[in-house]
């Protein structure tokens, strides 16, 4: 499977697992808790596959940056959390950093 697809699946699984983590209420709800465990398992497995061809620093920056931005969006939409201007700026800088890595970095796969 393509390394970038694996990285995308890792991000998606991590975002689902992290969203379920809040819904698990400290692992007291068994269905969301199961989603957390399975989701993180899938996320790390897919990340390990992506790391076969994507440099570690690049993969982790994209994984964590995209995950952070998506979780912030889910927090706003699902949990009605508010983001102040500083939070929005910080998230925008994270997204900008991921874009710079993807568009302009000369880092090559090993």
DRENTORKOL-3810 file (N, C-alpha, C; in nm, 4 decimals):
REM DRENTORKOL-3810
@n.u->0.0843; n.v->-0.1177; n.w->0.0000; ca.u->0.0000; ca.v->0.0000; ca.w->0.0000; c.u->0.0890; c.v->0.1243; c.w->0.0000
@n.u->0.0460; n.v->0.2282; n.w->-0.0659; ca.u->0.1185; ca.v->0.3542; ca.w->-0.0744; c.u->0.1427; c.v->0.4123; c.w->0.0656
@n.u->0.2644; n.v->0.4601; n.w->0.0905; ca.u->0.3009; ca.v->0.5133; ca.w->0.2216; c.u->0.2154; c.v->0.6333; c.w->0.2604
@n.u->0.1819; n.v->0.7158; n.w->0.1639; ca.u->0.1014; ca.v->0.8353; ca.w->0.1949; c.u->-0.0423; c.v->0.7981; c.w->0.2285
@n.u->-0.0935; n.v->0.6937; n.w->0.1678; ca.u->-0.2267; ca.v->0.6443; ca.w->0.2041; c.u->-0.2228; c.v->0.5885; c.w->0.3460
@n.u->-0.1158; n.v->0.5140; n.w->0.3770; ca.u->-0.1000; ca.v->0.4614; ca.w->0.5126; c.u->-0.0938; c.v->0.5752; c.w->0.6141
@n.u->-0.0222; n.v->0.6812; n.w->0.5807; ca.u->-0.0140; ca.v->0.7956; ca.w->0.6712; c.u->-0.1510; c.v->0.8607; c.w->0.6883
@n.u->-0.2255; n.v->0.8744; n.w->0.5806; ca.u->-0.3606; ca.v->0.9301; ca.w->0.5890; c.u->-0.4517; c.v->0.8448; c.w->0.6762
@n.u->-0.4417; n.v->0.7120; n.w->0.6614; ca.u->-0.5216; ca.v->0.6218; ca.w->0.7443; c.u->-0.4794; c.v->0.6314; c.w->0.8910
@n.u->-0.3493; n.v->0.6480; n.w->0.9148; ca.u->-0.3007; ca.v->0.6644; ca.w->1.0521; c.u->-0.3595; c.v->0.7901; c.w->1.1151
@n.u->-0.3628; n.v->0.8973; n.w->1.0391; ca.u->-0.4195; ca.v->1.0236; ca.w->1.0886; c.u->-0.5675; c.v->1.0062; c.w->1.1176
@n.u->-0.6394; n.v->0.9474; n.w->1.0252; ca.u->-0.7841; ca.v->0.9269; ca.w->1.0429; c.u->-0.8124; c.v->0.8403; c.w->1.1661
@n.u->-0.7401; n.v->0.7303; n.w->1.1810; ca.u->-0.7619; ca.v->0.6412; ca.w->1.2951; c.u->-0.7276; c.v->0.7113; c.w->1.4268
@n.u->-0.6224; n.v->0.7914; n.w->1.4268; ca.u->-0.5837; ca.v->0.8631; ca.w->1.5483; c.u->-0.6879; c.v->0.9669; c.w->1.5862
@n.u->-0.7429; n.v->1.0357; n.w->1.4880; ca.u->-0.8456; ca.v->1.1368; ca.w->1.5149; c.u->-0.9724; c.v->1.0710; c.w->1.5693
@n.u->-1.0111; n.v->0.9587; n.w->1.5121; ca.u->-1.1287; ca.v->0.8860; ca.w->1.5623; c.u->-1.1038; c.v->0.8381; c.w->1.7049
@n.u->-0.9854; n.v->0.7822; n.w->1.7298; ca.u->-0.9533; ca.v->0.7322; ca.w->1.8635; c.u->-0.9502; c.v->0.8452; c.w->1.9659
@n.u->-0.8921; n.v->0.9571; n.w->1.9307; ca.u->-0.8846; ca.v->1.0695; ca.w->2.0236; c.u->-1.0227; c.v->1.1266; c.w->2.0518
@n.u->-1.1073; n.v->1.1330; n.w->1.9504; ca.u->-1.2450; ca.v->1.1790; ca.w->1.9712; c.u->-1.3199; c.v->1.0841; c.w->2.0644
@n.u->-1.2980; n.v->0.9548; n.w->2.0461; ca.u->-1.3631; ca.v->0.8557; ca.w->2.1321; c.u->-1.3079; c.v->0.8606; c.w->2.2743
@n.u->-1.1831; n.v->0.9056; n.w->2.2887; ca.u->-1.1234; ca.v->0.9152; ca.w->2.4215; c.u->-1.2039; c.v->1.0096; c.w->2.5102
@n.u->-1.2469; n.v->1.1211; n.w->2.4554; ca.u->-1.3306; ca.v->1.2136; ca.w->2.5325; c.u->-1.4641; c.v->1.1487; c.w->2.5656
@n.u->-1.5211; n.v->1.0780; n.w->2.4692; ca.u->-1.6517; ca.v->1.0139; ca.w->2.4900; c.u->-1.6430; c.v->0.8953; c.w->2.5860
@n.u->-1.5242; n.v->0.8419; n.w->2.6086; ca.u->-1.5104; ca.v->0.7257; ca.w->2.6974; c.u->-1.5266; c.v->0.7621; c.w->2.8451
@n.u->-1.5190; n.v->0.8923; n.w->2.8751; ca.u->-1.5318; ca.v->0.9401; ca.w->3.0137; c.u->-1.4374; c.v->0.8641; c.w->3.1065
@n.u->-1.3082; n.v->0.8703; n.w->3.0731; ca.u->-1.2078; ca.v->0.8041; ca.w->3.1557; c.u->-1.2154; c.v->0.6524; c.w->3.1491
@n.u->-1.2486; n.v->0.6011; n.w->3.0331; ca.u->-1.2623; ca.v->0.4569; ca.w->3.0086; c.u->-1.3743; c.v->0.3939; c.w->3.0922
@n.u->-1.4747; n.v->0.4726; n.w->3.1282; ca.u->-1.5885; ca.v->0.4179; ca.w->3.2020; c.u->-1.7012; c.v->0.3735; c.w->3.1086
@n.u->-1.6951; n.v->0.4133; n.w->2.9823; ca.u->-1.7927; ca.v->0.3714; ca.w->2.8815; c.u->-1.7244; c.v->0.2726; c.w->2.7891
@n.u->-1.7746; n.v->0.1498; n.w->2.7798; ca.u->-1.6984; ca.v->0.0448; ca.w->2.7122; c.u->-1.6934; c.v->0.0594; c.w->2.5610
@n.u->-1.7987; n.v->0.1080; n.w->2.4945; ca.u->-1.7948; ca.v->0.1187; ca.w->2.3479; c.u->-1.6923; c.v->0.2238; c.w->2.3027
@n.u->-1.6979; n.v->0.3467; n.w->2.3553; ca.u->-1.5940; ca.v->0.4424; ca.w->2.3154; c.u->-1.4540; c.v->0.3978; c.w->2.3576
@n.u->-1.4422; n.v->0.3292; n.w->2.4694; ca.u->-1.3120; ca.v->0.2796; ca.w->2.5142; c.u->-1.2561; c.v->0.1784; c.w->2.4152
@n.u->-1.3410; n.v->0.0922; n.w->2.3623; ca.u->-1.2984; ca.v->-0.0048; ca.w->2.2622; c.u->-1.2548; c.v->0.0656; c.w->2.1332
@n.u->-1.3282; n.v->0.1712; n.w->2.0951; ca.u->-1.2908; ca.v->0.2499; ca.w->1.9774; c.u->-1.1535; c.v->0.3130; c.w->1.9978
@n.u->-1.1253; n.v->0.3610; n.w->2.1183; ca.u->-0.9942; ca.v->0.4201; ca.w->2.1492; c.u->-0.8839; c.v->0.3170; c.w->2.1291
@n.u->-0.9007; n.v->0.1995; n.w->2.1867; ca.u->-0.7960; ca.v->0.0968; ca.w->2.1810; c.u->-0.7736; c.v->0.0497; c.w->2.0375
@n.u->-0.8814; n.v->0.0196; n.w->1.9672; ca.u->-0.8691; ca.v->-0.0265; ca.w->1.8286; c.u->-0.8161; c.v->0.0858; c.w->1.7393
@n.u->-0.8674; n.v->0.2067; n.w->1.7586; ca.u->-0.8255; ca.v->0.3203; ca.w->1.6765; c.u->-0.6782; c.v->0.3514; c.w->1.6890
@n.u->-0.6272; n.v->0.3549; n.w->1.8136; ca.u->-0.4842; ca.v->0.3807; ca.w->1.8310; c.u->-0.4004; c.v->0.2655; c.w->1.7775
@n.u->-0.4494; n.v->0.1435; n.w->1.7919; ca.u->-0.3772; ca.v->0.0291; ca.w->1.7341; c.u->-0.3632; c.v->0.0419; c.w->1.5837
@n.u->-0.4736; n.v->0.0752; n.w->1.5171; ca.u->-0.4712; ca.v->0.0947; ca.w->1.3717; c.u->-0.3813; c.v->0.2128; c.w->1.3357
@n.u->-0.3914; n.v->0.3209; n.w->1.4126; ca.u->-0.3121; ca.v->0.4410; ca.w->1.3837; c.u->-0.1626; c.v->0.4102; c.w->1.3880
@n.u->-0.1184; n.v->0.3435; n.w->1.4930; ca.u->0.0249; ca.v->0.3159; ca.w->1.5048; c.u->0.0709; c.v->0.2113; c.w->1.4035
@n.u->-0.0156; n.v->0.1165; n.w->1.3728; ca.u->0.0211; ca.v->0.0175; ca.w->1.2707; c.u->0.0378; c.v->0.0867; c.w->1.1352
@n.u->-0.0593; n.v->0.1687; n.w->1.0972; ca.u->-0.0503; ca.v->0.2390; ca.w->0.9684; c.u->0.0671; c.v->0.3355; c.w->0.9655
@n.u->0.0937; n.v->0.4023; n.w->1.0778; ca.u->0.2099; ca.v->0.4910; ca.w->1.0845; c.u->0.3384; c.v->0.4109; c.w->1.0647
@n.u->0.3454; n.v->0.2922; n.w->1.1240; ca.u->0.4659; ca.v->0.2106; ca.w->1.1067; c.u->0.4844; c.v->0.1690; c.w->0.9613
@n.u->0.3748; n.v->0.1438; n.w->0.8904; ca.u->0.3842; ca.v->0.1111; ca.w->0.7484; c.u->0.4312; c.v->0.2323; c.w->0.6681
@n.u->0.3786; n.v->0.3488; n.w->0.7015; ca.u->0.4177; ca.v->0.4711; ca.w->0.6310; c.u->0.5667; c.v->0.4997; c.w->0.6502
@n.u->0.6177; n.v->0.4666; n.w->0.7673; ca.u->0.7584; ca.v->0.4957; ca.w->0.7977; c.u->0.8558; c.v->0.4113; c.w->0.7184
@n.u->0.8072; n.v->0.3128; n.w->0.6471; ca.u->0.8950; ca.v->0.2360; ca.w->0.5584; c.u->0.9483; c.v->0.3236; c.w->0.4449
@n.u->0.8692; n.v->0.4251; n.w->0.4055; ca.u->0.9061; ca.v->0.5079; ca.w->0.2900; c.u->0.9055; c.v->0.6574; c.w->0.3159
@n.u->0.8483; n.v->0.7008; n.w->0.4248; ca.u->0.8417; ca.v->0.8436; ca.w->0.4556; c.u->0.9375; c.v->0.8699; c.w->0.5714
@n.u->1.0229; n.v->0.9717; n.w->0.5618; ca.u->1.1152; ca.v->1.0018; ca.w->0.6719; c.u->1.0395; c.v->1.0255; c.w->0.8034
@n.u->1.0964; n.v->0.9780; n.w->0.9123; ca.u->1.0325; ca.v->0.9848; ca.w->1.0433; c.u->0.9869; c.v->1.1260; c.w->1.0792
@n.u->1.0757; n.v->1.2228; n.w->1.0680; ca.u->1.0407; ca.v->1.3596; ca.w->1.1060; c.u->0.9266; c.v->1.4165; c.w->1.0233
@n.u->0.9283; n.v->1.3887; n.w->0.8935; ca.u->0.8224; ca.v->1.4378; ca.w->0.8044; c.u->0.6903; c.v->1.3692; c.w->0.8380
@n.u->0.6941; n.v->1.2370; n.w->0.8520; ca.u->0.5713; ca.v->1.1615; ca.w->0.8813; c.u->0.5107; c.v->1.2067; c.w->1.0135
@n.u->0.5939; n.v->1.2204; n.w->1.1151; ca.u->0.5404; ca.v->1.2570; ca.w->1.2456; c.u->0.4881; c.v->1.4006; c.w->1.2460
@n.u->0.5558; n.v->1.4899; n.w->1.1766; ca.u->0.5079; ca.v->1.6284; ca.w->1.1695; c.u->0.3713; c.v->1.6346; c.w->1.1020
@n.u->0.3550; n.v->1.5609; n.w->0.9938; ca.u->0.2271; ca.v->1.5600; ca.w->0.9231; c.u->0.1206; c.v->1.4928; c.w->1.0078
@n.u->0.1551; n.v->1.3786; n.w->1.0675; ca.u->0.0603; ca.v->1.3029; ca.w->1.1497; c.u->0.0110; c.v->1.3869; c.w->1.2673
@n.u->0.1046; n.v->1.4447; n.w->1.3408; ca.u->0.0646; ca.v->1.5209; ca.w->1.4585; c.u->-0.0007; c.v->1.6539; c.w->1.4220
@n.u->0.0501; n.v->1.7207; n.w->1.3178; ca.u->-0.0079; ca.v->1.8495; ca.w->1.2780; c.u->-0.1486; c.v->1.8359; c.w->1.2242
@n.u->-0.1677; n.v->1.7415; n.w->1.1337; ca.u->-0.3019; ca.v->1.7204; ca.w->1.0779; c.u->-0.3971; c.v->1.6723; c.w->1.1863
@n.u->-0.3488; n.v->1.5834; n.w->1.2726; ca.u->-0.4326; ca.v->1.5348; ca.w->1.3824; c.u->-0.4741; c.v->1.6469; c.w->1.4763
@n.u->-0.3812; n.v->1.7349; n.w->1.5088; ca.u->-0.4116; ca.v->1.8478; ca.w->1.5967; c.u->-0.5191; c.v->1.9375; c.w->1.5360
@n.u->-0.5031; n.v->1.9717; n.w->1.4089; ca.u->-0.6007; ca.v->2.0588; ca.w->1.3433; c.u->-0.7380; c.v->1.9917; c.w->1.3352
@n.u->-0.7407; n.v->1.8643; n.w->1.3001; ca.u->-0.8689; ca.v->1.7936; ca.w->1.2896; c.u->-0.9362; c.v->1.7775; c.w->1.4256
@n.u->-0.8592; n.v->1.7476; n.w->1.5288; ca.u->-0.9175; ca.v->1.7342; ca.w->1.6628; c.u->-0.9717; c.v->1.8680; c.w->1.7108
@n.u->-0.9022; n.v->1.9764; n.w->1.6810; ca.u->-0.9536; ca.v->2.1089; ca.w->1.7185; c.u->-1.0871; c.v->2.1354; c.w->1.6486
@n.u->-1.0966; n.v->2.0992; n.w->1.5215; ca.u->-1.2215; ca.v->2.1159; ca.w->1.4473; c.u->-1.3331; c.v->2.0295; c.w->1.5065
@n.u->-1.3011; n.v->1.9059; n.w->1.5395; ca.u->-1.4009; ca.v->1.8175; ca.w->1.6004; c.u->-1.4451; c.v->1.8717; c.w->1.7359
@n.u->-1.3513; n.v->1.9260; n.w->1.8123; ca.u->-1.3872; ca.v->1.9871; ca.w->1.9407; c.u->-1.4869; c.v->2.1001; c.w->1.9245
@n.u->-1.4685; n.v->2.1802; n.w->1.8214; ca.u->-1.5618; ca.v->2.2906; ca.w->1.7952; c.u->-1.6972; c.v->2.2377; c.w->1.7507
@n.u->-1.6973; n.v->2.1443; n.w->1.6582; ca.u->-1.8224; ca.v->2.0958; ca.w->1.5987; c.u->-1.8996; c.v->2.0037; c.w->1.6937
@n.u->-1.8338; n.v->1.9022; n.w->1.7470; ca.u->-1.9042; ca.v->1.8020; ca.w->1.8272; c.u->-1.9196; c.v->1.8403; c.w->1.9738
@n.u->-1.8187; n.v->1.9047; n.w->2.0289; ca.u->-1.8190; ca.v->1.9326; ca.w->2.1724; c.u->-1.8420; c.v->2.0794; c.w->2.2051
@n.u->-1.8729; n.v->2.1595; n.w->2.1017; ca.u->-1.9065; ca.v->2.3022; ca.w->2.1191; c.u->-1.7979; c.v->2.3784; c.w->2.1943
@n.u->-1.6722; n.v->2.3395; n.w->2.1736; ca.u->-1.5617; ca.v->2.4103; ca.w->2.2360; c.u->-1.5324; c.v->2.5374; c.w->2.1570
@n.u->-1.4873; n.v->2.6374; n.w->2.2266; ca.u->-1.4561; ca.v->2.7662; ca.w->2.1642; c.u->-1.3054; c.v->2.7788; c.w->2.1458
@n.u->-1.2654; n.v->2.8345; n.w->2.0322; ca.u->-1.1244; ca.v->2.8628; ca.w->2.0057; c.u->-1.1066; c.v->3.0139; c.w->1.9979
@n.u->-1.0157; n.v->3.0663; n.w->2.0795; ca.u->-0.9902; ca.v->3.2097; ca.w->2.0756; c.u->-0.8925; c.v->3.2404; c.w->1.9611
@n.u->-0.8706; n.v->3.3690; n.w->1.9324; ca.u->-0.7821; ca.v->3.4037; ca.w->1.8210; c.u->-0.6416; c.v->3.3429; c.w->1.8317
@n.u->-0.5870; n.v->3.3351; n.w->1.9517; ca.u->-0.4535; ca.v->3.2760; ca.w->1.9674; c.u->-0.4551; c.v->3.1278; c.w->1.9299
@n.u->-0.5597; n.v->3.0558; n.w->1.9681; ca.u->-0.5709; ca.v->2.9140; ca.w->1.9326; c.u->-0.5840; c.v->2.8977; c.w->1.7816
@n.u->-0.6646; n.v->2.9821; n.w->1.7201; ca.u->-0.6817; ca.v->2.9753; ca.w->1.5746; c.u->-0.5502; c.v->3.0054; c.w->1.5029
@n.u->-0.4767; n.v->3.1047; n.w->1.5517; ca.u->-0.3466; ca.v->3.1374; ca.w->1.4925; c.u->-0.2500; c.v->3.0202; c.w->1.5076
@n.u->-0.2457; n.v->2.9613; n.w->1.6254; ca.u->-0.1573; ca.v->2.8478; ca.w->1.6488; c.u->-0.1889; c.v->2.7309; c.w->1.5570
@n.u->-0.3162; n.v->2.7005; n.w->1.5403; ca.u->-0.3564; ca.v->2.5915; ca.w->1.4511; c.u->-0.3216; c.v->2.6258; c.w->1.3065
@n.u->-0.3436; n.v->2.7506; n.w->1.2682; ca.u->-0.3083; ca.v->2.7927; ca.w->1.1322; c.u->-0.1577; c.v->2.7782; c.w->1.1077
@n.u->-0.0767; n.v->2.8095; n.w->1.2076; ca.u->0.0684; ca.v->2.7941; ca.w->1.1935; c.u->0.1080; c.v->2.6467; c.w->1.1819
@n.u->0.0387; n.v->2.5597; n.w->1.2544; ca.u->0.0651; ca.v->2.4158; ca.w->1.2429; c.u->0.0332; c.v->2.3682; c.w->1.1019
@n.u->-0.0829; n.v->2.4072; n.w->1.0515; ca.u->-0.1228; ca.v->2.3683; ca.w->0.9156; c.u->-0.0234; c.v->2.4249; c.w->0.8136
@n.u->0.0186; n.v->2.5501; n.w->0.8341; ca.u->0.1164; ca.v->2.6103; ca.w->0.7428; c.u->0.2478; c.v->2.5316; c.w->0.7465
@n.u->0.2893; n.v->2.4893; n.w->0.8628; ca.u->0.4110; ca.v->2.4103; ca.w->0.8738; c.u->0.4013; c.v->2.2786; c.w->0.7999
@n.u->0.2887; n.v->2.2121; n.w->0.8104; ca.u->0.2680; ca.v->2.0861; ca.w->0.7378; c.u->0.2708; c.v->2.1114; c.w->0.5874
@n.u->0.2087; n.v->2.2191; n.w->0.5434; ca.u->0.2108; ca.v->2.2521; ca.w->0.4005; c.u->0.3525; c.v->2.2819; c.w->0.3520
@n.u->0.4289; n.v->2.3562; n.w->0.4296; ca.u->0.5673; ca.v->2.3865; ca.w->0.3914; c.u->0.6480; c.v->2.2573; c.w->0.3798
@n.u->0.6302; n.v->2.1673; n.w->0.4758; ca.u->0.7011; ca.v->2.0389; ca.w->0.4693; c.u->0.6669; c.v->1.9629; c.w->0.3418
@n.u->0.5395; n.v->1.9599; n.w->0.3090; ca.u->0.4957; ca.v->1.8837; ca.w->0.1916; c.u->0.5328; c.v->1.9495; c.w->0.0605
@n.u->0.5241; n.v->2.0792; n.w->0.0537; ca.u->0.5418; ca.v->2.1483; ca.w->-0.0730; c.u->0.6865; c.v->2.1888; c.w->-0.1039
@n.u->0.7631; n.v->2.2164; n.w->0.0010; ca.u->0.8944; ca.v->2.2767; ca.w->-0.0227; c.u->1.0131; c.v->2.1987; c.w->0.0318
@n.u->0.9887; n.v->2.0972; n.w->0.1130; ca.u->1.0994; ca.v->2.0235; ca.w->0.1735; c.u->1.1663; c.v->1.9331; c.w->0.0702
@n.u->1.2971; n.v->1.9248; n.w->0.0765; ca.u->1.3727; ca.v->1.8347; ca.w->-0.0080; c.u->1.4071; c.v->1.7043; c.w->0.0631
@n.u->1.3501; n.v->1.6820; n.w->0.1814; ca.u->1.3755; ca.v->1.5583; ca.w->0.2544; c.u->1.3254; c.v->1.4425; c.w->0.1707
@n.u->1.4086; n.v->1.3423; n.w->0.1602; ca.u->1.3750; ca.v->1.2264; ca.w->0.0768; c.u->1.3518; c.v->1.1047; c.w->0.1631
@n.u->1.2742; n.v->1.0138; n.w->0.1098; ca.u->1.2533; ca.v->0.8864; ca.w->0.1783; c.u->1.3855; c.v->0.8099; c.w->0.1806
@n.u->1.4010; n.v->0.7254; n.w->0.2803; ca.u->1.5237; ca.v->0.6470; ca.w->0.2915; c.u->1.5143; c.v->0.5199; c.w->0.2119
END
